[in-house]
Amino acid sequence: MQPQNASAKPRTSAPLKVDLETDQLITQGAHFLGVTKKDLVADAVRMYIKHQREEIRRGMAESMRVLDGTTKARVALLTEISPEDLDRLGGLGEQS
């Protein structure tokens, strides 16, 4: 993200790139619902996030569990090797 200077206006929207088929669905849906494409996408994302709230919460909780601040946790996350497997493979050679 680029820093804004005093004369720069803050961005009120950001471009969203979707495939052609999705863009056509958005266009048609917005047209028949009588809303803008921007409003349709915003509402759809809000509804999707609300519907997936529990899965998002579980993912966040798992991330917090994995990222406990230790070197072992960081290596496990980056390599996708469990901390147990890291230990089984010889550990990291330090207290973690």
C-alpha positions as a printed NumPy array, in Angstrom:
array([[  0.   ,   0.   ,   0.   ],
       [  1.4  ,   3.353,  -0.964],
       [  1.481,   6.155,   1.599],
       [ -0.939,   8.989,   1.052],
       [  0.229,  12.565,   1.106],
       [ -1.897,  15.511,   2.215],
       [ -3.121,  16.235,  -1.316],
       [ -3.99 ,  12.645,  -2.22 ],
       [ -7.59 ,  11.589,  -1.826],
       [ -8.228,   8.326,   0.003],
       [ -9.407,   5.502,  -2.214],
       [-13.125,   4.844,  -1.862],
       [-13.074,   1.621,  -3.874],
       [-10.632,  -0.948,  -5.142],
       [-10.686,  -2.877,  -8.401],
       [-11.925,  -6.434,  -8.18 ],
       [-10.879,  -8.908, -10.849],
       [-13.158, -11.846, -11.521],
       [-13.408, -14.297, -14.372],
       [-15.731, -13.541, -17.279],
       [-18.411, -16.025, -16.196],
       [-18.563, -14.524, -12.693],
       [-18.686, -11.002, -14.115],
       [-21.642, -12.   , -16.282],
       [-23.442, -13.443, -13.259],
       [-22.787, -10.253, -11.3  ],
       [-23.973,  -8.105, -14.205],
       [-27.165, -10.097, -14.719],
       [-27.918, -10.367, -11.017],
       [-27.41 ,  -6.661, -10.466],
       [-29.588,  -5.804, -13.45 ],
       [-32.514,  -7.982, -12.411],
       [-32.277,  -6.97 ,  -8.759],
       [-32.087,  -3.294,  -9.701],
       [-28.851,  -2.647,  -7.846],
       [-25.341,  -1.728,  -8.876],
       [-22.732,  -4.404,  -9.427],
       [-20.763,  -2.868,  -6.571],
       [-23.721,  -3.152,  -4.179],
       [-24.51 ,  -6.723,  -5.28 ],
       [-20.926,  -7.856,  -4.671],
       [-20.759,  -6.056,  -1.303],
       [-24.019,  -7.634,  -0.128],
       [-22.991, -11.063,  -1.416],
       [-19.652, -10.935,   0.389],
       [-21.312,  -9.837,   3.638],
       [-23.836, -12.676,   3.38 ],
       [-21.115, -15.21 ,   2.548],
       [-18.942, -14.121,   5.485],
       [-21.955, -14.29 ,   7.809],
       [-22.775, -17.779,   6.536],
       [-19.149, -18.937,   6.948],
       [-18.598, -17.218,  10.327],
       [-18.052, -20.451,  12.285],
       [-15.561, -21.807,   9.745],
       [-13.695, -18.482,   9.811],
       [-13.646, -18.547,  13.619],
       [-12.253, -22.098,  13.603],
       [ -9.559, -21.086,  11.121],
       [ -8.58 , -18.077,  13.213],
       [ -8.463, -20.184,  16.377],
       [ -6.296, -22.775,  14.623],
       [ -3.936, -20.06 ,  13.375],
       [ -3.593, -18.665,  16.874],
       [ -2.911, -22.158,  18.213],
       [ -0.285, -22.801,  15.563],
       [  1.39 , -19.415,  15.919],
       [  2.356, -19.595,  19.58 ],
       [  5.439, -17.415,  19.091],
       [  7.976, -20.223,  19.037],
       [ 10.462, -20.906,  16.304],
       [  9.04 , -24.405,  16.001],
       [  5.552, -22.993,  15.339],
       [  6.853, -20.621,  12.668],
       [  8.845, -23.389,  10.94 ],
       [  5.85 , -25.738,  11.11 ],
       [  3.576, -23.128,   9.536],
       [  6.04 , -22.251,   6.769],
       [  6.954, -25.837,   5.931],
       [  3.558, -27.426,   6.642],
       [  5.342, -29.993,   8.803],
       [  3.68 , -30.594,  12.177],
       [  5.649, -29.699,  15.325],
       [  5.499, -33.379,  16.267],
       [  7.063, -34.379,  12.938],
       [  9.737, -31.704,  13.37 ],
       [ 10.64 , -33.29 ,  16.707],
       [ 10.564, -36.781,  15.188],
       [ 12.903, -35.606,  12.397],
       [ 15.448, -34.299,  14.895],
       [ 14.011, -31.02 ,  16.063],
       [ 15.464, -27.593,  15.46 ],
       [ 18.556, -27.921,  17.605],
       [ 17.372, -25.245,  20.021],
       [ 14.823, -24.741,  22.743],
       [ 11.575, -23.693,  21.056]])
